[in-house]
Amino acid sequence: MSATVNVSICIITYNQQNYIERAIESALMQHAGFSYEIIISDDCSTDNTKDIIARYAAKYPGLIKAFYAENNLGMLRNWEKALKLCTGKYIALLEGDDFWNDPLKLQKQYDILESHPDCVISFTNATIEYESGENGYKRYVDKTGVVFTTIDLLEYNFIPTCSVLMRNHISDTFFPPAYFKSPFADWIIHILNSHFGKVHFLNEFTCTYLVHGMGVWGGIKKEKQLLNKLKAIDCVGEILTEKDLLVIIAASRKKALQNICQYYKEQRKLSAYFKYRLKLIFP
């Protein structure tokens, strides 16, 4: 880990030509009293994303370090690759379709982690923006506490990925096999990190999470969201070893199955309903 880089801003992207420039600009506008680098990992985009990144990398040599996959890795592998490229003491997460609003975002979170050595993650609130404009703007986090733990995270993922500044615990052994089977990367990354310390919440709106048709969550229908959540919970269950945590994830799995059953019952898809009803009865 380099002693000269305090923060690595880690941006992953794939086919986000309409958004990536805004994400990069929001990283560049940060007023920081520490050294930082911007790591951008493009997952073999087929649109104009790579050209936009290359233009910024040429304009800011040394600051922006761009990496281009020759073949599509998929989101999970791209996160793994990008995080392993980060050399900073801390890592700030940013997906290419989201952006930061507050030019002091990183400085505030850097100060928090520097003054709270027991905390491994700093996250903030975020504004949810719907590209369609149908639902206006919404708050992402409804939590009222300040410090959270792994136990809290097992209930559901309440952390906006674009808000995270975390200590750099990334290593060759950080990602367990179950991670690569999950439909989501962020929730598992947060849970893995929380094993190293506490999670600190700054209730300020420092960033914007964009919901659009190509998003990992917002771009899929409700049925797929419910099934993906169950799959992610099962992946987390494979990672956990502590008995008290396994009890909590079992409760989360039961609730996810109940939601799936309710959905199929409302949709009158009886074969699917009974399939997951049996999973609920015989876990």
C-alpha positions as CSV (number, residue, x, y, z in Angstrom):
1,M,0.0,0.0,0.0
2,S,1.5,3.3,-1.0
3,A,2.4,5.8,1.8
4,T,1.8,8.7,-0.5
5,V,-1.9,8.1,-1.3
6,N,-4.4,8.7,1.4
7,V,-7.6,8.0,-0.6
8,S,-8.3,5.9,-3.7
9,I,-11.5,7.0,-5.4
10,C,-12.7,3.7,-7.0
11,I,-15.0,4.1,-10.0
12,I,-16.4,1.1,-11.9
13,T,-18.3,1.5,-15.1
14,Y,-19.8,-0.4,-18.1
15,N,-21.7,1.2,-21.0
16,Q,-22.4,4.4,-19.1
17,Q,-21.5,7.1,-21.7
18,N,-24.5,9.2,-20.5
19,Y,-23.3,9.3,-16.9
20,I,-19.6,8.7,-16.5
21,E,-18.5,12.2,-17.1
22,R,-20.7,13.5,-14.3
23,A,-19.3,10.9,-12.0
24,I,-15.7,11.8,-12.8
25,E,-16.3,15.5,-12.5
26,S,-17.9,15.0,-9.1
27,A,-14.7,13.2,-8.0
28,L,-12.5,16.0,-9.4
29,M,-14.4,18.7,-7.6
30,Q,-13.5,17.4,-4.2
31,H,-11.6,19.8,-1.9
32,A,-9.3,17.6,0.0
33,G,-6.4,18.3,2.3
34,F,-4.9,14.9,1.5
35,S,-3.5,13.1,-1.5
36,Y,-5.8,10.9,-3.6
37,E,-5.9,9.0,-6.8
38,I,-8.9,8.1,-9.1
39,I,-9.0,4.5,-10.3
40,I,-11.5,3.9,-13.1
41,S,-12.1,0.3,-14.2
42,D,-14.1,0.0,-17.4
43,D,-15.6,-3.5,-18.0
44,C,-15.2,-3.6,-21.8
45,S,-17.8,-1.0,-22.7
46,T,-19.2,-1.1,-26.2
47,D,-20.4,2.5,-26.3
48,N,-18.4,5.7,-25.9
49,T,-17.6,5.3,-22.2
50,K,-13.9,4.3,-22.8
51,D,-13.3,7.3,-25.0
52,I,-14.7,9.7,-22.3
53,I,-12.5,8.0,-19.7
54,A,-9.4,8.2,-21.9
55,R,-10.0,11.9,-22.5
56,Y,-10.0,12.6,-18.7
57,A,-7.0,10.3,-18.1
58,A,-5.0,12.2,-20.7
59,K,-6.1,15.5,-19.1
60,Y,-5.2,14.4,-15.6
61,P,-2.2,12.1,-15.9
62,G,-1.0,10.7,-12.6
63,L,-4.3,11.5,-10.9
64,I,-6.6,9.4,-13.0
65,K,-5.5,5.8,-13.6
66,A,-7.8,4.1,-16.2
67,F,-8.0,0.4,-16.7
68,Y,-9.9,-1.3,-19.6
69,A,-10.9,-4.9,-19.6
70,E,-10.3,-6.8,-22.8
71,N,-13.3,-9.0,-22.1
72,N,-16.4,-8.3,-20.0
73,L,-15.7,-9.4,-16.5
74,G,-19.1,-8.8,-15.0
75,M,-19.9,-6.5,-12.1
76,L,-18.5,-8.7,-9.3
77,R,-15.1,-9.3,-11.0
78,N,-14.9,-5.7,-12.0
79,W,-15.3,-4.6,-8.4
80,E,-12.7,-7.1,-7.3
81,K,-10.3,-5.9,-10.0
82,A,-10.8,-2.2,-9.2
83,L,-10.5,-2.5,-5.5
84,K,-7.3,-4.5,-5.7
85,L,-5.9,-1.7,-7.9
86,C,-6.5,0.9,-5.1
87,T,-3.3,1.9,-3.2
88,G,-4.8,4.4,-0.7
89,K,-5.2,4.0,3.0
90,Y,-8.9,4.6,2.4
91,I,-11.2,3.7,-0.6
92,A,-14.1,5.8,-1.8
93,L,-16.7,3.8,-3.8
94,L,-18.5,5.3,-6.8
95,E,-20.3,3.6,-9.6
96,G,-20.2,5.3,-13.0
97,D,-23.9,6.2,-13.1
98,D,-23.9,7.9,-9.6
99,F,-22.2,11.1,-8.5
100,W,-21.2,13.2,-5.5
101,N,-22.9,16.6,-4.7
102,D,-20.8,17.8,-1.8
103,P,-17.2,19.0,-2.6
104,L,-16.3,18.4,1.0
105,K,-17.7,14.8,1.0
106,L,-14.4,13.0,1.2
107,Q,-12.8,15.5,3.6
108,K,-15.7,15.1,6.1
109,Q,-15.5,11.3,5.9
110,Y,-11.7,11.2,6.0
111,D,-11.8,13.2,9.2
112,I,-14.4,10.8,10.7
113,L,-12.3,7.7,10.0
114,E,-9.1,9.4,11.2
115,S,-10.7,10.4,14.5
116,H,-12.6,7.1,14.9
117,P,-10.1,4.3,14.6
118,D,-12.7,1.7,15.6
119,C,-14.8,2.5,12.5
120,V,-14.0,0.8,9.2
121,I,-16.7,2.4,7.0
122,S,-18.1,5.9,6.8
123,F,-21.3,6.3,4.8
124,T,-23.7,9.2,4.3
125,N,-27.2,9.8,3.2
126,A,-28.0,10.1,-0.5
127,T,-30.6,11.5,-2.8
128,I,-32.4,9.0,-5.0
129,E,-32.9,10.4,-8.4
130,Y,-35.2,8.7,-10.9
131,E,-34.1,9.3,-14.5
132,S,-37.7,9.0,-15.7
133,G,-38.6,11.9,-13.4
134,E,-41.8,10.0,-12.4
135,N,-41.1,9.8,-8.7
136,G,-39.1,13.0,-8.0
137,Y,-36.4,12.7,-5.5
138,K,-36.3,10.6,-2.3
139,R,-33.9,10.0,0.6
140,Y,-31.9,6.8,0.6
141,V,-31.3,6.2,4.3
142,D,-34.0,6.3,7.0
143,K,-31.7,5.3,9.8
144,T,-31.4,7.6,12.8
145,G,-28.4,6.1,14.6
146,V,-24.7,7.0,14.1
147,V,-22.8,3.8,14.6
148,F,-23.8,0.4,13.2
149,T,-22.4,-3.1,13.1
150,T,-22.5,-6.3,11.1
151,I,-25.7,-7.3,12.9
152,D,-27.5,-4.2,11.5
153,L,-26.2,-4.8,8.0
154,L,-27.5,-8.4,8.0
155,E,-31.1,-7.1,8.1
156,Y,-30.8,-5.3,4.8
157,N,-28.4,-3.1,2.9
158,F,-29.1,0.4,4.0
159,I,-25.7,1.8,2.8
160,P,-25.7,3.8,-0.5
161,T,-22.6,2.5,-2.3
162,C,-21.8,5.9,-3.7
163,S,-21.5,7.3,-0.2
164,V,-18.9,4.9,1.2
165,L,-15.4,5.7,2.3
166,M,-13.8,2.6,3.8
167,R,-10.5,1.5,5.2
168,N,-8.5,-0.5,2.7
169,H,-8.6,-4.1,3.9
170,I,-8.6,-5.4,0.4
171,S,-6.3,-8.4,-0.2
172,D,-6.1,-11.6,-2.2
173,T,-8.1,-13.4,0.5
174,F,-10.7,-10.6,1.0
175,F,-13.3,-12.1,-1.5
176,P,-14.7,-15.5,-0.5
177,P,-16.0,-17.9,-3.2
178,A,-19.6,-17.1,-2.2
179,Y,-19.1,-13.4,-3.2
180,F,-18.8,-14.4,-6.8
181,K,-22.2,-16.1,-6.8
182,S,-24.0,-13.1,-5.5
183,P,-26.2,-10.9,-7.7
184,F,-24.9,-7.9,-5.7
185,A,-21.4,-6.9,-4.9
186,D,-21.9,-3.9,-2.5
187,W,-23.9,-5.6,0.3
188,I,-21.4,-8.4,0.7
189,I,-18.4,-6.0,0.5
190,H,-20.0,-3.9,3.3
191,I,-20.6,-7.0,5.4
192,L,-17.0,-8.3,4.9
193,N,-15.6,-4.9,5.8
194,S,-17.8,-4.6,8.9
195,H,-15.9,-7.6,10.4
196,F,-13.0,-5.3,10.8
197,G,-14.8,-2.6,12.8
198,K,-17.9,-0.4,13.2
199,V,-19.9,1.5,10.5
200,H,-20.3,5.3,11.0
201,F,-23.2,7.2,9.5
202,L,-23.0,10.9,8.6
203,N,-26.6,12.0,7.9
204,E,-25.9,14.5,5.2
205,F,-26.8,14.3,1.6
206,T,-23.4,14.2,-0.1
207,C,-24.3,12.1,-3.2
208,T,-26.9,11.0,-5.7
209,Y,-28.0,7.5,-6.5
210,L,-29.5,7.3,-10.0
211,V,-32.3,4.8,-10.8
212,H,-32.6,4.0,-14.5
213,G,-33.4,1.2,-16.8
214,M,-29.9,-0.2,-16.9
215,G,-29.2,-0.2,-13.2
216,V,-28.4,-3.4,-11.3
217,W,-31.4,-2.9,-9.0
218,G,-33.6,-0.2,-10.5
219,G,-33.3,-1.7,-14.0
220,I,-34.9,-5.0,-13.1
221,K,-38.5,-5.9,-12.3
222,K,-39.9,-6.6,-8.9
223,E,-39.9,-10.4,-9.3
224,K,-36.2,-10.4,-10.2
225,Q,-35.4,-8.0,-7.3
226,L,-37.1,-10.4,-4.8
227,L,-35.3,-13.4,-6.2
228,N,-31.9,-11.7,-6.3
229,K,-32.3,-10.5,-2.7
230,L,-32.9,-14.1,-1.6
231,K,-29.9,-15.3,-3.6
232,A,-27.7,-12.6,-2.0
233,I,-28.9,-13.6,1.5
234,D,-28.0,-17.2,0.7
235,C,-24.5,-16.1,-0.4
236,V,-24.0,-14.1,2.8
237,G,-25.1,-17.2,4.8
238,E,-22.3,-19.2,3.2
239,I,-19.8,-16.5,4.3
240,L,-20.8,-16.2,7.9
241,T,-19.5,-18.5,10.6
242,E,-20.7,-16.9,13.8
243,K,-23.8,-18.5,15.3
244,D,-25.4,-15.3,16.4
245,L,-25.0,-13.8,12.9
246,L,-26.3,-17.0,11.2
247,V,-29.5,-16.6,13.3
248,I,-30.0,-13.1,12.0
249,I,-29.4,-14.0,8.4
250,A,-31.8,-16.9,8.8
251,A,-34.5,-14.4,9.9
252,S,-33.7,-12.2,6.9
253,R,-34.0,-15.3,4.6
254,K,-37.4,-16.1,6.1
255,K,-38.6,-12.6,5.5
256,A,-37.4,-12.7,1.9
257,L,-39.2,-15.9,1.3
258,Q,-42.4,-14.5,2.7
259,N,-42.1,-11.5,0.4
260,I,-41.6,-13.8,-2.6
261,C,-44.6,-15.9,-1.6
262,Q,-46.8,-12.8,-1.2
263,Y,-45.7,-11.6,-4.6
264,Y,-46.5,-14.8,-6.4
265,K,-49.8,-15.1,-4.5
266,E,-50.8,-11.6,-5.7
267,Q,-49.7,-12.4,-9.2
268,R,-51.7,-15.7,-9.1
269,K,-48.6,-17.7,-10.1
270,L,-49.4,-20.7,-8.0
271,S,-46.7,-23.1,-9.1
272,A,-44.0,-20.5,-8.1
273,Y,-45.9,-19.7,-4.9
274,F,-45.9,-23.3,-3.7
275,K,-42.3,-23.8,-4.8
276,Y,-41.1,-21.0,-2.4
277,R,-43.8,-21.8,0.2
278,L,-42.1,-25.2,0.6
279,K,-38.7,-23.5,1.0
280,L,-40.3,-21.4,3.7
281,I,-41.8,-24.5,5.5
282,F,-38.6,-26.6,5.0
283,P,-35.7,-24.1,5.2
